[in-house]
Amino acid sequence: MPYVVLVLGVASLIGLLSYRTGSQAVDTVADHLLRETVGRISQAVDRHIMGSGAVLEAAFPEGMAAPENLEAHFDELRTRFWIATSLHLDPNNYAYYGTRQGHFFGLWRHSQQDGELRIKFDAKAPRTLYRFTGIGGALSEPTLETKLYDPRERPWYRAGEVHPSYTWTSIYIDFRNAELVATRARRVLDAQGALAGVVATDVSLRQLNDFVRKLTISKNALAFIIELDGNLIASSRTPNTRLLADGASVRLNASESGNALQVAAFERVRQALAVPAAAAPHTTLHFIGPDGEVIELAYDRLRDMSGLDWIMVVAVPRSDFIQGVTENVLRTAIIGGVAALVAVAIGLTILGWVSRDLKKLAEAAREVGKGRIDTPLRIDRDDEIGDLAASFRQMQHWLRTDTLTKLVNREEILRTITDRIHQHRRRADDTPFAVFFIDLNNFKFINDRLGHATGDRVLVEIGERLRLSIRSGDLVARYAGDEFVLLANDIHDDGTAEQIRENIEGALREPLTSVDMDGLAGHALGGAVGLARYPADAATADGLIKHADADMYSRKHAGKLKASLSASIGPPERGRRER
């Protein structure tokens, strides 16, 4: 009986250890998942709104004096506004300009080819509407609006005329489709530097709401975007507007959304933001939810110089993460009890086997919690602990991998370079290595001309091309945007490094298979490759990256200068076409 009691006690202890170990792993996984998810939302918001500035710049380039007479510059305005609304057709399909005389010029894009001009050259007359197809298409018969429209009375005009630069209006509800819209505006000056009018563009927030609703986090997770006062912009669980009794729509505040978790999450974020900046908590935290359970929460705040101030929030009940661990503890207790009744010896063997793997998992979780993501975890089992270990290894893999190109990511390449430096110092390894910084040419043109989806395909193709062109033992990573970094070992001389650089540049010059080359209009991709040698050029990973980056920009500038000189000399017609 004492041995049976001992086995049962050890089984209970292992159950507690299993729960504690699982909790540590869950804390690590939850923290990374929440940070990654709120980061994805922030990136989506940034991508969604950043194009509005380019739209205004295309419609009225800063520094260009406003025309005194809109009618006299009709064709020029029509062309510029067509180009402006082509930059980001969704969501910036409407650009417009109002003058302090009450005149108005606007272009609404119904589709890629169909547009509508909204014109008012007389302050006392209603706006005239014209439909047309294509940038220079013939105008339809005019249609007059029934109501008198005075741009000077609109919120976007009043906001733009008092701000020295870009500004955002308050978010409002579009009466046509009951969707949220924000307007970005900027004042336009005349030749004497006085206010001539205000140019603006609308930004529909429908895509942001769709993005948040489609996020897959967990069964009971919640994600939402709010303004500082709590008014909802997007939510995965609730609408962002509500209907009044008279049929009108008004914005919904997170505190009045009716979703208990959302109300509690907003209140917790509001409390966190009230803390002075010097003592503010981390962007990940936890609190007791409305049902008494622990809620894991992450938030991020996005602000810009134009007055934008939005908060992205992700909240997940901890039970969504811990459920498998709890079930595993229960099974462990049952197995321990059965083992004690069957045989003490078998029970002791099982306990030793279980505790060994749990210790490995606990140690690995602690190492990952310290930032050592590549900590190996060698557990091969077919039960719940094996599932947890497999999930843990999968988490480690994704934390090291760029999700688009499937190359290693920025953090992993920096960690690998740092480890290589430490190895060099510990083992007195006098074999130098090199870091290459790769930046693509004309990638912004591809994104702007062919779209971000095409740009993503180009990045995937370039990443695969770089992976296949490197030597065994070298490592290539996507660093940021269209930038890649290559760690090349065993660089015995400058000739080897330059040969690697030539191989990379040659691989980048190859025609793209994921893009219709005719659509590039002569803008070949290619790229510039910067080089940094260790230890000659720098002694740290950041130093090597910065040196290679500077070398890349030097080569890119030299390439542009050479191309400019070649163009001024006047190469043969065939050579110009090839470029």
matplotlib code that plots the C-alpha trace (Angstrom):
import matplotlib.pyplot as plt

x = [0.0, 2.8, 4.2, 0.8, 0.2, 3.6, 2.9, -0.5, 1.3, 3.9, 1.1, -0.6, 2.7, 3.2, -0.3, 0.5, 3.9, 2.1, -0.3, 2.4, 4.6, 1.6, 0.8, 4.3, 4.1, 0.6, 1.9, 4.7, 2.5, -0.3, 2.0, 3.6, 0.2, -1.5, 1.5, 1.5, -2.2, -2.4, 0.6, -1.2, -4.2, -1.9, -0.2, -3.6, -4.7, -1.5, -1.7, -5.4, -4.9, -1.4, -2.5, -4.8, -1.8, -0.5, -4.0, -4.1, -0.5, -1.4, -4.5, -2.8, 1.0, 2.2, 3.8, 1.6, -0.4, -4.2, -5.7, -7.7, -10.3, -11.3, -13.2, -10.1, -8.1, -10.8, -8.8, -5.8, -7.8, -9.7, -6.5, -4.8, -7.9, -8.3, -4.6, -5.1, -8.2, -6.3, -3.6, -5.8, -9.1, -10.3, -10.7, -9.7, -12.1, -13.2, -11.1, -12.5, -11.6, -13.5, -12.5, -13.1, -15.4, -17.7, -16.6, -16.2, -14.4, -14.7, -14.1, -15.8, -14.6, -17.4, -15.0, -11.6, -12.9, -16.1, -16.0, -18.2, -17.3, -19.1, -18.5, -19.6, -18.2, -20.9, -21.3, -25.0, -25.7, -26.1, -23.4, -23.5, -22.8, -21.2, -20.6, -17.7, -15.6, -11.7, -9.4, -10.3, -13.8, -16.6, -18.8, -22.5, -25.4, -25.2, -27.4, -28.1, -28.3, -31.5, -29.9, -27.5, -24.0, -21.6, -18.2, -17.3, -20.0, -18.7, -16.7, -13.8, -13.4, -13.6, -11.0, -8.7, -8.7, -7.5, -4.8, -1.3, -0.9, -2.9, -5.8, -8.4, -12.1, -14.2, -15.4, -18.9, -21.6, -22.1, -25.9, -25.8, -24.5, -24.4, -20.6, -18.0, -15.9, -13.0, -11.9, -8.3, -8.0, -5.2, -5.3, -4.3, -2.6, -2.7, 0.4, 0.6, 0.5, -3.0, -5.7, -7.3, -9.3, -9.2, -8.5, -9.8, -10.3, -12.7, -11.4, -14.0, -13.4, -15.4, -12.2, -10.9, -14.1, -14.0, -10.4, -11.0, -14.1, -12.2, -9.3, -8.9, -7.6, -9.6, -13.1, -14.0, -11.4, -12.3, -10.6, -11.7, -10.4, -11.6, -11.0, -9.7, -13.3, -14.3, -16.3, -16.0, -14.3, -14.3, -15.1, -15.0, -18.0, -20.3, -21.5, -19.9, -23.1, -26.7, -30.1, -32.3, -36.0, -36.4, -34.2, -31.1, -27.7, -25.3, -21.9, -21.7, -19.4, -17.5, -18.9, -22.4, -21.8, -23.7, -20.7, -19.5, -16.0, -15.7, -17.0, -14.5, -11.6, -12.2, -12.4, -9.1, -7.4, -8.8, -7.3, -4.0, -3.9, -4.7, -1.3, 1.4, 3.8, 6.7, 4.8, 2.5, 2.1, 3.3, 1.0, 0.2, -1.6, -4.3, -7.3, -10.4, -13.2, -16.9, -17.4, -14.6, -12.1, -8.7, -8.5, -5.3, -5.2, -2.9, -3.3, -1.5, -2.0, -1.6, -1.2, 0.0, 0.8, -2.6, -4.6, -5.3, -5.4, -6.8, -6.4, -6.2, -7.2, -7.2, -8.6, -8.7, -10.0, -7.1, -9.3, -9.0, -5.3, -5.3, -8.1, -5.8, -3.4, -6.3, -7.4, -3.9, -3.6, -6.9, -5.6, -2.3, -4.0, -6.2, -3.2, -1.3, -4.1, -4.5, -0.8, -0.7, -3.4, -1.8, 1.8, 4.1, 7.0, 5.1, 3.8, 7.3, 8.5, 5.7, 6.3, 9.9, 9.2, 6.5, 8.5, 11.6, 9.6, 7.7, 11.1, 12.3, 9.1, 9.4, 13.0, 12.2, 9.3, 11.6, 14.3, 11.7, 10.4, 13.9, 14.0, 15.9, 13.4, 15.6, 15.9, 15.7, 12.9, 13.3, 10.1, 8.6, 5.4, 1.9, -0.1, -1.2, 2.3, 3.6, 0.8, 1.8, 5.5, 4.6, 2.6, 5.5, 7.9, 5.5, 5.3, 9.1, 9.2, 6.7, 8.4, 11.6, 9.9, 8.7, 5.1, 5.2, 8.4, 8.9, 12.5, 13.8, 12.7, 14.6, 14.9, 16.2, 18.9, 20.1, 20.2, 22.1, 24.7, 25.1, 25.6, 28.1, 30.1, 30.0, 31.2, 34.0, 35.1, 34.7, 36.5, 39.2, 37.8, 39.8, 37.7, 35.8, 32.3, 30.2, 26.8, 25.1, 22.2, 20.0, 17.5, 15.3, 15.0, 11.7, 9.7, 7.6, 6.7, 5.5, 3.3, 1.9, 1.4, 0.4, -0.9, 0.3, -0.8, 1.6, 4.3, 3.8, 4.3, 7.4, 8.8, 8.0, 9.8, 12.8, 13.0, 12.9, 15.5, 17.9, 17.4, 18.3, 21.3, 23.1, 25.7, 25.2, 25.7, 24.7, 21.4, 19.1, 16.3, 13.7, 14.7, 11.9, 9.7, 11.8, 15.0, 16.8, 19.9, 22.4, 24.8, 27.7, 30.2, 33.8, 34.7, 38.4, 39.1, 37.5, 37.2, 34.8, 32.7, 32.5, 31.7, 28.7, 27.6, 27.8, 25.8, 23.1, 22.9, 22.8, 19.9, 18.0, 18.4, 16.7, 13.2, 10.4, 8.1, 5.4, 4.8, 3.9, 7.1, 5.2, 3.4, 6.7, 7.0, 10.8, 11.3, 13.5, 13.6, 17.2, 18.7, 21.7, 23.8, 25.8, 28.6, 30.0, 32.9, 33.4, 35.5, 36.9, 33.8, 32.0, 32.0, 28.2, 25.2, 23.7, 27.0, 27.4, 23.8, 24.3, 27.6, 26.2, 23.1, 25.4, 27.4, 24.2, 23.0, 26.5, 26.3, 22.7, 23.7, 26.7, 24.4, 21.9, 24.8, 26.2, 22.8, 22.3, 25.7, 24.9, 21.6, 23.2, 25.8, 23.0, 23.3, 22.0, 18.2, 18.3, 20.2, 17.6, 14.8, 16.6, 16.8]
y = [0.0, 2.6, 2.0, 2.3, 5.6, 6.7, 5.9, 7.8, 10.7, 10.8, 10.5, 13.5, 15.4, 14.6, 15.8, 19.1, 19.3, 18.6, 21.4, 23.7, 22.8, 23.2, 26.5, 27.7, 26.6, 28.1, 31.4, 31.5, 30.5, 32.9, 35.8, 35.2, 34.5, 37.6, 39.8, 38.4, 38.8, 42.4, 43.1, 41.7, 43.9, 47.0, 46.2, 45.8, 49.2, 50.8, 49.3, 50.4, 54.0, 54.8, 55.1, 58.1, 60.4, 59.3, 59.9, 63.5, 64.0, 62.8, 64.9, 68.0, 67.7, 69.6, 72.9, 73.1, 76.3, 75.9, 77.1, 80.3, 78.9, 75.2, 75.3, 76.5, 73.6, 71.0, 68.5, 68.7, 68.2, 65.3, 63.5, 64.1, 62.9, 59.8, 58.9, 59.7, 57.4, 54.7, 54.3, 52.6, 52.0, 50.2, 52.0, 55.4, 55.5, 59.1, 62.3, 65.8, 69.4, 72.4, 76.0, 78.9, 80.4, 77.4, 75.7, 71.9, 69.2, 65.5, 62.2, 59.0, 55.7, 53.1, 50.5, 50.2, 51.8, 53.6, 57.0, 59.9, 63.6, 65.8, 69.5, 72.8, 76.0, 78.3, 78.6, 79.2, 76.3, 72.6, 70.1, 68.6, 64.9, 63.2, 59.5, 58.3, 55.3, 55.4, 58.2, 60.2, 58.8, 61.0, 62.5, 61.5, 63.8, 66.0, 65.3, 68.0, 67.3, 68.4, 69.8, 72.6, 71.4, 73.9, 72.3, 75.0, 73.8, 70.2, 68.8, 67.8, 71.3, 72.9, 70.4, 70.9, 74.7, 75.1, 72.4, 73.3, 69.8, 66.5, 65.8, 63.2, 64.0, 62.2, 58.8, 58.9, 56.5, 56.5, 56.9, 54.9, 51.6, 52.2, 51.6, 53.6, 56.0, 58.3, 61.3, 62.5, 66.2, 68.7, 72.4, 73.7, 77.1, 79.6, 81.2, 83.8, 81.1, 81.9, 79.2, 78.3, 75.3, 71.8, 68.5, 65.2, 61.5, 59.1, 55.9, 53.1, 51.0, 48.0, 46.0, 46.5, 45.2, 42.2, 41.5, 41.5, 39.3, 36.6, 36.4, 32.8, 32.8, 30.5, 29.4, 32.2, 34.9, 38.5, 41.1, 44.7, 48.2, 51.3, 55.0, 56.4, 57.2, 53.5, 53.9, 50.7, 50.7, 46.9, 43.9, 40.1, 39.6, 42.7, 45.2, 48.7, 50.5, 50.2, 51.3, 53.8, 53.6, 56.1, 53.9, 56.0, 54.4, 55.6, 54.3, 51.7, 52.2, 49.1, 49.8, 49.5, 46.6, 44.0, 41.6, 41.1, 40.2, 43.2, 45.5, 44.1, 44.2, 47.8, 48.8, 47.1, 48.7, 52.1, 51.6, 50.6, 53.7, 55.9, 55.0, 57.5, 56.5, 55.9, 53.4, 52.0, 48.2, 46.0, 45.6, 42.0, 41.6, 39.5, 40.2, 38.4, 38.4, 38.8, 35.1, 34.9, 33.3, 34.7, 36.6, 37.0, 40.4, 42.3, 45.8, 48.2, 51.9, 53.5, 57.2, 59.5, 63.2, 63.8, 63.1, 59.4, 57.6, 54.0, 51.0, 47.4, 44.8, 41.0, 39.1, 35.3, 33.4, 31.4, 28.3, 28.3, 27.6, 25.5, 23.1, 20.4, 20.7, 20.2, 17.1, 15.8, 16.3, 14.3, 11.5, 11.4, 11.1, 8.2, 6.4, 6.9, 5.4, 2.4, 1.9, 1.9, -0.7, -2.9, -2.9, -0.5, -1.3, -0.5, 2.7, 3.8, 3.1, 5.2, 8.0, 8.2, 8.1, 10.9, 13.1, 13.0, 14.4, 16.9, 18.2, 18.5, 20.4, 22.7, 23.4, 24.2, 26.4, 28.4, 28.7, 30.0, 32.4, 33.8, 34.4, 31.3, 30.2, 27.6, 25.5, 21.8, 19.7, 16.0, 14.3, 11.6, 10.4, 9.5, 10.9, 14.3, 15.3, 14.4, 16.5, 19.4, 18.9, 18.8, 21.9, 23.5, 22.6, 23.9, 27.2, 27.4, 26.8, 29.5, 32.0, 31.4, 31.5, 34.3, 33.3, 34.6, 33.3, 30.4, 31.6, 32.2, 35.6, 38.7, 37.6, 34.1, 35.5, 38.0, 35.2, 32.9, 35.6, 36.3, 32.6, 32.4, 35.3, 33.5, 30.3, 32.2, 33.6, 30.4, 28.1, 30.6, 29.9, 32.2, 31.4, 34.6, 34.7, 37.3, 38.9, 40.0, 42.6, 42.3, 44.9, 44.5, 47.2, 48.6, 46.5, 49.5, 49.9, 46.3, 46.8, 50.1, 48.9, 45.3, 45.2, 43.8, 40.2, 40.2, 41.8, 38.9, 36.4, 38.1, 38.0, 34.2, 33.6, 35.7, 33.9, 30.5, 31.7, 32.8, 29.6, 27.5, 29.7, 29.6, 27.1, 24.2, 25.6, 29.1, 30.7, 33.2, 35.2, 37.7, 40.7, 43.2, 44.1, 43.5, 43.1, 39.8, 38.8, 36.0, 34.5, 32.9, 30.7, 29.8, 33.0, 32.5, 35.4, 38.4, 36.5, 34.0, 36.8, 38.6, 35.4, 34.9, 38.4, 38.0, 34.8, 36.6, 39.5, 37.2, 35.2, 38.5, 39.6, 36.5, 37.2, 36.7, 33.8, 35.0, 38.3, 39.2, 41.0, 43.1, 44.7, 46.0, 48.5, 48.2, 48.3, 45.2, 43.8, 43.0, 44.1, 45.5, 43.4, 44.8, 42.9, 42.9, 40.6, 39.4, 40.5, 43.0, 45.2, 44.8, 42.7, 42.4, 41.2, 44.7, 46.1, 43.6, 44.3, 48.0, 47.8, 45.5, 47.8, 50.8, 48.9, 47.9, 51.5, 52.6, 49.9, 50.9, 54.6, 53.7, 51.6, 54.4, 56.8, 54.5, 54.0, 57.8, 58.3, 55.6, 57.2, 60.6, 59.2, 57.8, 54.0, 52.3, 52.0, 48.3, 48.8, 51.3, 48.9, 46.1, 48.3]
z = [0.0, 0.7, -2.8, -4.3, -2.4, -3.6, -7.2, -6.9, -5.3, -8.1, -10.7, -9.1, -9.1, -12.7, -13.5, -11.8, -13.5, -16.8, -16.2, -15.2, -18.2, -20.5, -19.0, -19.7, -23.3, -23.6, -22.2, -24.8, -27.7, -26.6, -26.3, -29.8, -31.4, -29.9, -30.9, -34.4, -34.9, -33.6, -35.8, -38.8, -38.1, -37.8, -41.1, -42.7, -41.4, -42.5, -46.0, -46.2, -45.4, -46.7, -50.3, -49.6, -49.3, -52.8, -54.2, -53.0, -54.2, -57.7, -57.8, -56.6, -56.2, -53.2, -54.4, -57.5, -57.5, -57.8, -61.1, -60.9, -63.2, -63.0, -66.3, -68.2, -66.8, -67.2, -69.3, -67.1, -63.9, -65.5, -66.4, -63.0, -61.1, -63.2, -62.5, -58.8, -58.5, -60.4, -57.8, -55.2, -56.8, -53.7, -51.4, -52.9, -55.9, -55.3, -55.4, -55.3, -55.0, -53.7, -54.0, -51.6, -54.3, -54.0, -57.2, -57.3, -59.4, -58.5, -60.2, -59.0, -60.3, -60.7, -62.0, -63.7, -66.9, -65.9, -64.2, -63.3, -63.2, -60.7, -61.7, -60.4, -62.0, -60.6, -56.8, -57.1, -59.5, -58.6, -59.6, -63.1, -63.4, -66.5, -67.1, -69.3, -70.1, -70.1, -69.3, -72.4, -73.1, -74.4, -71.8, -71.5, -71.5, -68.3, -65.3, -62.7, -59.0, -57.4, -54.2, -54.1, -53.0, -51.4, -50.8, -48.3, -45.9, -46.0, -43.0, -45.2, -46.5, -43.1, -41.7, -44.6, -44.7, -41.1, -41.1, -42.6, -44.1, -44.4, -42.0, -41.4, -40.9, -38.4, -39.6, -40.9, -42.3, -46.1, -46.5, -49.8, -48.3, -44.5, -44.5, -42.6, -44.5, -43.5, -45.6, -45.9, -47.0, -47.7, -48.4, -51.8, -52.2, -55.1, -56.7, -53.9, -51.2, -50.1, -49.6, -52.9, -51.9, -50.4, -52.1, -50.5, -51.0, -49.3, -47.7, -47.4, -44.2, -45.5, -46.4, -42.9, -41.4, -43.8, -42.9, -39.1, -39.5, -41.5, -39.0, -37.7, -34.1, -31.9, -31.2, -28.8, -29.8, -30.5, -32.6, -33.2, -34.2, -32.4, -32.1, -28.9, -27.7, -28.3, -31.5, -33.5, -36.9, -37.3, -35.2, -35.7, -33.4, -33.7, -36.2, -36.2, -36.7, -35.4, -36.7, -34.9, -34.7, -37.6, -39.8, -39.6, -38.8, -36.1, -35.1, -32.4, -29.4, -28.0, -24.6, -26.0, -28.4, -26.3, -26.5, -22.9, -23.9, -26.2, -23.5, -21.0, -23.4, -24.3, -20.7, -20.0, -22.9, -21.9, -18.4, -19.9, -22.1, -19.1, -17.5, -18.2, -21.0, -18.7, -16.7, -19.4, -19.5, -22.3, -25.3, -24.1, -20.8, -19.2, -17.0, -15.5, -18.0, -17.5, -16.8, -14.3, -16.7, -17.6, -20.9, -22.8, -24.6, -27.0, -28.4, -30.6, -31.3, -34.7, -34.9, -37.7, -38.2, -39.8, -36.6, -37.1, -33.7, -33.9, -31.5, -32.6, -30.0, -29.9, -26.9, -26.4, -23.4, -21.9, -21.9, -25.7, -25.3, -22.2, -23.0, -24.5, -21.5, -19.0, -20.9, -20.9, -17.1, -16.6, -18.8, -17.0, -13.6, -14.9, -16.4, -13.1, -11.1, -13.4, -13.4, -9.6, -9.4, -12.0, -10.9, -9.1, -11.3, -14.5, -12.9, -12.0, -15.5, -17.0, -14.6, -15.4, -19.1, -18.8, -16.5, -18.8, -21.7, -19.6, -18.4, -22.0, -22.9, -19.8, -20.5, -24.2, -23.2, -20.8, -23.5, -26.0, -23.4, -23.2, -26.9, -28.0, -30.6, -32.2, -29.0, -30.1, -28.7, -29.3, -28.2, -30.4, -28.9, -30.2, -27.2, -26.1, -24.9, -28.4, -29.9, -27.7, -28.6, -32.3, -31.9, -30.1, -32.9, -35.5, -33.6, -33.5, -37.3, -38.1, -35.7, -37.8, -41.3, -43.5, -44.3, -47.9, -49.3, -46.9, -46.4, -42.9, -41.6, -40.3, -36.7, -37.7, -40.0, -37.4, -34.8, -37.1, -37.9, -34.2, -33.5, -36.4, -34.8, -31.4, -33.0, -34.7, -31.3, -29.2, -31.6, -32.8, -36.3, -38.6, -41.7, -42.5, -43.7, -45.5, -45.4, -48.6, -48.6, -51.7, -52.8, -55.8, -58.5, -59.7, -57.2, -56.3, -60.0, -60.1, -57.0, -58.3, -61.9, -61.5, -57.9, -54.6, -55.4, -58.4, -56.2, -53.7, -56.6, -57.6, -54.1, -53.9, -57.3, -56.3, -52.9, -54.6, -57.1, -54.4, -52.4, -55.4, -56.4, -53.0, -52.0, -49.5, -46.0, -46.9, -45.7, -47.4, -45.7, -46.5, -44.5, -45.1, -48.1, -51.2, -49.3, -48.8, -46.8, -47.5, -45.0, -46.9, -45.0, -45.9, -47.8, -48.2, -50.5, -52.1, -55.4, -53.8, -52.4, -55.7, -57.5, -55.1, -55.7, -59.5, -59.2, -57.2, -59.6, -62.5, -60.9, -60.3, -63.9, -65.3, -66.7, -64.3, -64.9, -62.5, -64.3, -67.8, -68.8, -71.3, -68.4, -66.9, -69.7, -69.9, -66.1, -65.6, -62.1, -61.3, -58.0, -56.2, -53.9, -51.0, -49.3, -45.8, -44.6, -41.1, -39.3, -41.7, -42.1, -38.8, -35.6, -34.9, -36.9, -37.0, -38.1, -40.9, -42.1, -42.0, -43.9, -46.6, -46.9, -47.4, -50.0, -51.8, -52.0, -53.2, -56.0, -56.8, -57.1, -59.3, -61.5, -61.9, -62.7, -65.3, -66.9, -66.9, -68.6, -71.1, -72.0, -72.4, -74.8, -76.9, -77.3, -80.5, -80.8, -80.1, -76.8, -75.6, -76.4, -74.4, -71.3]

ax = plt.figure().add_subplot(projection="3d")
ax.plot(x, y, z, "-o")
ax.set_aspect("equal")
plt.show()
